[in-house]
Amino acid sequence: ETDVEGCRKRRRKTRRGERQREGEKEREREKGNNYCIFVIKASILNFYR
């Protein structure tokens, strides 16, 4: 196995890892958006009480 082949494999691994991390970030962002919507709905309900 040459250094170039090793680097290519490693780069592929890091790319996959980055993709997983991006997926986690997306999930966190979705959770944040849902929380914001929940808070807005709650504040509207409280406003109309």
PDB file of N, CA, C and O in Angstrom, chain B, residues numbered from 101:
ATOM      1  N   GLU B 101       0.856  -1.205   0.000  1.00  0.00           N
ATOM      2  CA  GLU B 101       0.000   0.000   0.000  1.00  0.00           C
ATOM      3  C   GLU B 101       0.886   1.247   0.000  1.00  0.00           C
ATOM      4  O   GLU B 101       1.700   1.435   0.904  1.00  0.00           O
ATOM      5  N   THR B 102       0.726   2.090  -1.009  1.00  0.00           N
ATOM      6  CA  THR B 102       1.533   3.306  -1.091  1.00  0.00           C
ATOM      7  C   THR B 102       0.926   4.393  -0.194  1.00  0.00           C
ATOM      8  O   THR B 102      -0.214   4.282   0.257  1.00  0.00           O
ATOM      9  N   ASP B 103       1.711   5.437   0.051  1.00  0.00           N
ATOM     10  CA  ASP B 103       1.227   6.555   0.881  1.00  0.00           C
ATOM     11  C   ASP B 103      -0.017   7.193   0.265  1.00  0.00           C
ATOM     12  O   ASP B 103      -0.949   7.571   0.976  1.00  0.00           O
ATOM     13  N   VAL B 104      -0.022   7.308  -1.069  1.00  0.00           N
ATOM     14  CA  VAL B 104      -1.155   7.953  -1.752  1.00  0.00           C
ATOM     15  C   VAL B 104      -2.429   7.173  -1.480  1.00  0.00           C
ATOM     16  O   VAL B 104      -3.463   7.762  -1.167  1.00  0.00           O
ATOM     17  N   GLU B 105      -2.364   5.840  -1.598  1.00  0.00           N
ATOM     18  CA  GLU B 105      -3.536   5.012  -1.346  1.00  0.00           C
ATOM     19  C   GLU B 105      -4.003   5.171   0.098  1.00  0.00           C
ATOM     20  O   GLU B 105      -5.201   5.282   0.360  1.00  0.00           O
ATOM     21  N   GLY B 106      -3.056   5.182   1.032  1.00  0.00           N
ATOM     22  CA  GLY B 106      -3.386   5.365   2.444  1.00  0.00           C
ATOM     23  C   GLY B 106      -4.083   6.700   2.679  1.00  0.00           C
ATOM     24  O   GLY B 106      -5.066   6.783   3.416  1.00  0.00           O
ATOM     25  N   CYS B 107      -3.555   7.742   2.039  1.00  0.00           N
ATOM     26  CA  CYS B 107      -4.146   9.081   2.183  1.00  0.00           C
ATOM     27  C   CYS B 107      -5.563   9.102   1.637  1.00  0.00           C
ATOM     28  O   CYS B 107      -6.461   9.692   2.238  1.00  0.00           O
ATOM     29  N   ARG B 108      -5.760   8.447   0.485  1.00  0.00           N
ATOM     30  CA  ARG B 108      -7.098   8.429  -0.125  1.00  0.00           C
ATOM     31  C   ARG B 108      -8.084   7.754   0.816  1.00  0.00           C
ATOM     32  O   ARG B 108      -9.191   8.250   1.028  1.00  0.00           O
ATOM     33  N   LYS B 109      -7.672   6.604   1.387  1.00  0.00           N
ATOM     34  CA  LYS B 109      -8.552   5.890   2.316  1.00  0.00           C
ATOM     35  C   LYS B 109      -8.850   6.752   3.536  1.00  0.00           C
ATOM     36  O   LYS B 109      -9.992   6.829   3.990  1.00  0.00           O
ATOM     37  N   ARG B 110      -7.810   7.401   4.063  1.00  0.00           N
ATOM     38  CA  ARG B 110      -7.977   8.236   5.250  1.00  0.00           C
ATOM     39  C   ARG B 110      -8.908   9.398   4.946  1.00  0.00           C
ATOM     40  O   ARG B 110      -9.772   9.742   5.753  1.00  0.00           O
ATOM     41  N   ARG B 111      -8.724  10.004   3.765  1.00  0.00           N
ATOM     42  CA  ARG B 111      -9.562  11.151   3.393  1.00  0.00           C
ATOM     43  C   ARG B 111     -11.018  10.709   3.319  1.00  0.00           C
ATOM     44  O   ARG B 111     -11.917  11.426   3.759  1.00  0.00           O
ATOM     45  N   ARG B 112     -11.246   9.512   2.754  1.00  0.00           N
ATOM     46  CA  ARG B 112     -12.605   8.999   2.668  1.00  0.00           C
ATOM     47  C   ARG B 112     -13.197   8.830   4.056  1.00  0.00           C
ATOM     48  O   ARG B 112     -14.356   9.168   4.293  1.00  0.00           O
ATOM     49  N   LYS B 113     -12.389   8.303   4.974  1.00  0.00           N
ATOM     50  CA  LYS B 113     -12.856   8.089   6.355  1.00  0.00           C
ATOM     51  C   LYS B 113     -13.224   9.421   7.002  1.00  0.00           C
ATOM     52  O   LYS B 113     -14.279   9.535   7.627  1.00  0.00           O
ATOM     53  N   THR B 114     -12.364  10.430   6.859  1.00  0.00           N
ATOM     54  CA  THR B 114     -12.640  11.724   7.492  1.00  0.00           C
ATOM     55  C   THR B 114     -13.882  12.351   6.867  1.00  0.00           C
ATOM     56  O   THR B 114     -14.691  12.965   7.561  1.00  0.00           O
ATOM     57  N   ARG B 115     -14.028  12.192   5.548  1.00  0.00           N
ATOM     58  CA  ARG B 115     -15.221  12.749   4.900  1.00  0.00           C
ATOM     59  C   ARG B 115     -16.475  12.120   5.487  1.00  0.00           C
ATOM     60  O   ARG B 115     -17.457  12.809   5.761  1.00  0.00           O
ATOM     61  N   ARG B 116     -16.432  10.788   5.679  1.00  0.00           N
ATOM     62  CA  ARG B 116     -17.589  10.102   6.229  1.00  0.00           C
ATOM     63  C   ARG B 116     -17.854  10.614   7.650  1.00  0.00           C
ATOM     64  O   ARG B 116     -19.004  10.830   8.034  1.00  0.00           O
ATOM     65  N   GLY B 117     -16.783  10.805   8.423  1.00  0.00           N
ATOM     66  CA  GLY B 117     -16.923  11.317   9.784  1.00  0.00           C
ATOM     67  C   GLY B 117     -17.524  12.711   9.792  1.00  0.00           C
ATOM     68  O   GLY B 117     -18.384  13.028  10.614  1.00  0.00           O
ATOM     69  N   GLU B 118     -17.055  13.544   8.860  1.00  0.00           N
ATOM     70  CA  GLU B 118     -17.584  14.907   8.771  1.00  0.00           C
ATOM     71  C   GLU B 118     -19.065  14.884   8.424  1.00  0.00           C
ATOM     72  O   GLU B 118     -19.856  15.665   8.954  1.00  0.00           O
ATOM     73  N   ARG B 119     -19.427  13.965   7.514  1.00  0.00           N
ATOM     74  CA  ARG B 119     -20.835  13.858   7.134  1.00  0.00           C
ATOM     75  C   ARG B 119     -21.681  13.490   8.336  1.00  0.00           C
ATOM     76  O   ARG B 119     -22.763  14.044   8.531  1.00  0.00           O
ATOM     77  N   GLN B 120     -21.192  12.550   9.151  1.00  0.00           N
ATOM     78  CA  GLN B 120     -21.931  12.153  10.355  1.00  0.00           C
ATOM     79  C   GLN B 120     -22.082  13.347  11.287  1.00  0.00           C
ATOM     80  O   GLN B 120     -23.152  13.584  11.847  1.00  0.00           O
ATOM     81  N   ARG B 121     -20.986  14.101  11.445  1.00  0.00           N
ATOM     82  CA  ARG B 121     -21.033  15.276  12.325  1.00  0.00           C
ATOM     83  C   ARG B 121     -22.034  16.296  11.795  1.00  0.00           C
ATOM     84  O   ARG B 121     -22.790  16.891  12.563  1.00  0.00           O
ATOM     85  N   GLU B 122     -22.036  16.496  10.477  1.00  0.00           N
ATOM     86  CA  GLU B 122     -22.992  17.435   9.876  1.00  0.00           C
ATOM     87  C   GLU B 122     -24.419  16.974  10.129  1.00  0.00           C
ATOM     88  O   GLU B 122     -25.308  17.784  10.392  1.00  0.00           O
ATOM     89  N   GLY B 123     -24.629  15.651  10.046  1.00  0.00           N
ATOM     90  CA  GLY B 123     -25.956  15.097  10.315  1.00  0.00           C
ATOM     91  C   GLY B 123     -26.398  15.393  11.729  1.00  0.00           C
ATOM     92  O   GLY B 123     -27.555  15.734  11.976  1.00  0.00           O
ATOM     93  N   GLU B 124     -25.445  15.257  12.678  1.00  0.00           N
ATOM     94  CA  GLU B 124     -25.758  15.559  14.077  1.00  0.00           C
ATOM     95  C   GLU B 124     -26.108  17.035  14.229  1.00  0.00           C
ATOM     96  O   GLU B 124     -27.049  17.383  14.941  1.00  0.00           O
ATOM     97  N   LYS B 125     -25.357  17.893  13.563  1.00  0.00           N
ATOM     98  CA  LYS B 125     -25.630  19.334  13.624  1.00  0.00           C
ATOM     99  C   LYS B 125     -27.031  19.625  13.093  1.00  0.00           C
ATOM    100  O   LYS B 125     -27.780  20.407  13.678  1.00  0.00           O
ATOM    101  N   GLU B 126     -27.376  18.977  11.966  1.00  0.00           N
ATOM    102  CA  GLU B 126     -28.706  19.174  11.383  1.00  0.00           C
ATOM    103  C   GLU B 126     -29.790  18.782  12.377  1.00  0.00           C
ATOM    104  O   GLU B 126     -30.780  19.492  12.551  1.00  0.00           O
ATOM    105  N   ARG B 127     -29.583  17.624  13.035  1.00  0.00           N
ATOM    106  CA  ARG B 127     -30.570  17.150  14.014  1.00  0.00           C
ATOM    107  C   ARG B 127     -30.695  18.155  15.151  1.00  0.00           C
ATOM    108  O   ARG B 127     -31.799  18.463  15.599  1.00  0.00           O
ATOM    109  N   GLU B 128     -29.547  18.669  15.619  1.00  0.00           N
ATOM    110  CA  GLU B 128     -29.569  19.655  16.702  1.00  0.00           C
ATOM    111  C   GLU B 128     -30.320  20.903  16.254  1.00  0.00           C
ATOM    112  O   GLU B 128     -31.094  21.478  17.019  1.00  0.00           O
ATOM    113  N   ARG B 129     -30.084  21.320  15.001  1.00  0.00           N
ATOM    114  CA  ARG B 129     -30.746  22.509  14.464  1.00  0.00           C
ATOM    115  C   ARG B 129     -32.253  22.278  14.404  1.00  0.00           C
ATOM    116  O   ARG B 129     -33.032  23.163  14.757  1.00  0.00           O
ATOM    117  N   GLU B 130     -32.666  21.088  13.957  1.00  0.00           N
ATOM    118  CA  GLU B 130     -34.094  20.761  13.888  1.00  0.00           C
ATOM    119  C   GLU B 130     -34.704  20.812  15.272  1.00  0.00           C
ATOM    120  O   GLU B 130     -35.795  21.351  15.462  1.00  0.00           O
ATOM    121  N   LYS B 131     -33.981  20.235  16.262  1.00  0.00           N
ATOM    122  CA  LYS B 131     -34.473  20.261  17.648  1.00  0.00           C
ATOM    123  C   LYS B 131     -34.648  21.707  18.092  1.00  0.00           C
ATOM    124  O   LYS B 131     -35.653  22.055  18.713  1.00  0.00           O
ATOM    125  N   GLY B 132     -33.670  22.548  17.773  1.00  0.00           N
ATOM    126  CA  GLY B 132     -33.732  23.959  18.146  1.00  0.00           C
ATOM    127  C   GLY B 132     -34.930  24.642  17.509  1.00  0.00           C
ATOM    128  O   GLY B 132     -35.631  25.413  18.164  1.00  0.00           O
ATOM    129  N   ASN B 133     -35.167  24.359  16.228  1.00  0.00           N
ATOM    130  CA  ASN B 133     -36.313  24.955  15.527  1.00  0.00           C
ATOM    131  C   ASN B 133     -37.616  24.512  16.166  1.00  0.00           C
ATOM    132  O   ASN B 133     -38.515  25.324  16.381  1.00  0.00           O
ATOM    133  N   ASN B 134     -37.721  23.214  16.472  1.00  0.00           N
ATOM    134  CA  ASN B 134     -38.943  22.700  17.102  1.00  0.00           C
ATOM    135  C   ASN B 134     -39.159  23.373  18.450  1.00  0.00           C
ATOM    136  O   ASN B 134     -40.288  23.709  18.808  1.00  0.00           O
ATOM    137  N   TYR B 135     -38.074  23.571  19.199  1.00  0.00           N
ATOM    138  CA  TYR B 135     -38.169  24.214  20.505  1.00  0.00           C
ATOM    139  C   TYR B 135     -38.667  25.652  20.333  1.00  0.00           C
ATOM    140  O   TYR B 135     -39.522  26.117  21.087  1.00  0.00           O
ATOM    141  N   CYS B 136     -38.122  26.346  19.333  1.00  0.00           N
ATOM    142  CA  CYS B 136     -38.539  27.732  19.083  1.00  0.00           C
ATOM    143  C   CYS B 136     -40.025  27.786  18.750  1.00  0.00           C
ATOM    144  O   CYS B 136     -40.754  28.643  19.250  1.00  0.00           O
ATOM    145  N   ILE B 137     -40.464  26.859  17.900  1.00  0.00           N
ATOM    146  CA  ILE B 137     -41.887  26.821  17.519  1.00  0.00           C
ATOM    147  C   ILE B 137     -42.734  26.576  18.763  1.00  0.00           C
ATOM    148  O   ILE B 137     -43.765  27.217  18.963  1.00  0.00           O
ATOM    149  N   PHE B 138     -42.281  25.631  19.604  1.00  0.00           N
ATOM    150  CA  PHE B 138     -43.000  25.313  20.843  1.00  0.00           C
ATOM    151  C   PHE B 138     -43.122  26.548  21.724  1.00  0.00           C
ATOM    152  O   PHE B 138     -44.194  26.848  22.249  1.00  0.00           O
ATOM    153  N   VAL B 139     -42.011  27.259  21.880  1.00  0.00           N
ATOM    154  CA  VAL B 139     -41.998  28.460  22.734  1.00  0.00           C
ATOM    155  C   VAL B 139     -42.940  29.526  22.167  1.00  0.00           C
ATOM    156  O   VAL B 139     -43.687  30.165  22.907  1.00  0.00           O
ATOM    157  N   ILE B 140     -42.892  29.708  20.840  1.00  0.00           N
ATOM    158  CA  ILE B 140     -43.752  30.715  20.205  1.00  0.00           C
ATOM    159  C   ILE B 140     -45.219  30.349  20.410  1.00  0.00           C
ATOM    160  O   ILE B 140     -46.035  31.205  20.752  1.00  0.00           O
ATOM    161  N   LYS B 141     -45.555  29.065  20.199  1.00  0.00           N
ATOM    162  CA  LYS B 141     -46.941  28.618  20.400  1.00  0.00           C
ATOM    163  C   LYS B 141     -47.366  28.841  21.847  1.00  0.00           C
ATOM    164  O   LYS B 141     -48.474  29.308  22.110  1.00  0.00           O
ATOM    165  N   ALA B 142     -46.483  28.505  22.782  1.00  0.00           N
ATOM    166  CA  ALA B 142     -46.796  28.657  24.202  1.00  0.00           C
ATOM    167  C   ALA B 142     -47.030  30.137  24.531  1.00  0.00           C
ATOM    168  O   ALA B 142     -47.963  30.478  25.258  1.00  0.00           O
ATOM    169  N   SER B 143     -46.177  31.007  23.991  1.00  0.00           N
ATOM    170  CA  SER B 143     -46.321  32.441  24.279  1.00  0.00           C
ATOM    171  C   SER B 143     -47.625  32.968  23.682  1.00  0.00           C
ATOM    172  O   SER B 143     -48.279  33.820  24.283  1.00  0.00           O
ATOM    173  N   ILE B 144     -48.007  32.470  22.506  1.00  0.00           N
ATOM    174  CA  ILE B 144     -49.270  32.903  21.874  1.00  0.00           C
ATOM    175  C   ILE B 144     -50.444  32.446  22.739  1.00  0.00           C
ATOM    176  O   ILE B 144     -51.374  33.212  22.992  1.00  0.00           O
ATOM    177  N   LEU B 145     -50.391  31.175  23.196  1.00  0.00           N
ATOM    178  CA  LEU B 145     -51.471  30.649  24.042  1.00  0.00           C
ATOM    179  C   LEU B 145     -51.580  31.463  25.329  1.00  0.00           C
ATOM    180  O   LEU B 145     -52.682  31.794  25.768  1.00  0.00           O
ATOM    181  N   ASN B 146     -50.440  31.783  25.931  1.00  0.00           N
ATOM    182  CA  ASN B 146     -50.439  32.575  27.166  1.00  0.00           C
ATOM    183  C   ASN B 146     -50.986  33.978  26.898  1.00  0.00           C
ATOM    184  O   ASN B 146     -51.675  34.558  27.738  1.00  0.00           O
ATOM    185  N   PHE B 147     -50.668  34.516  25.711  1.00  0.00           N
ATOM    186  CA  PHE B 147     -51.112  35.861  25.357  1.00  0.00           C
ATOM    187  C   PHE B 147     -52.640  35.906  25.252  1.00  0.00           C
ATOM    188  O   PHE B 147     -53.262  36.894  25.642  1.00  0.00           O
ATOM    189  N   TYR B 148     -53.245  34.824  24.719  1.00  0.00           N
ATOM    190  CA  TYR B 148     -54.697  34.811  24.517  1.00  0.00           C
ATOM    191  C   TYR B 148     -55.463  34.417  25.780  1.00  0.00           C
ATOM    192  O   TYR B 148     -56.691  34.508  25.802  1.00  0.00           O
ATOM    193  N   ARG B 149     -54.765  33.982  26.832  1.00  0.00           N
ATOM    194  CA  ARG B 149     -55.477  33.583  28.044  1.00  0.00           C
ATOM    195  C   ARG B 149     -56.094  34.773  28.749  1.00  0.00           C
ATOM    196  O   ARG B 149     -56.731  34.612  29.790  1.00  0.00           O
TER     197      ARG B 149
END
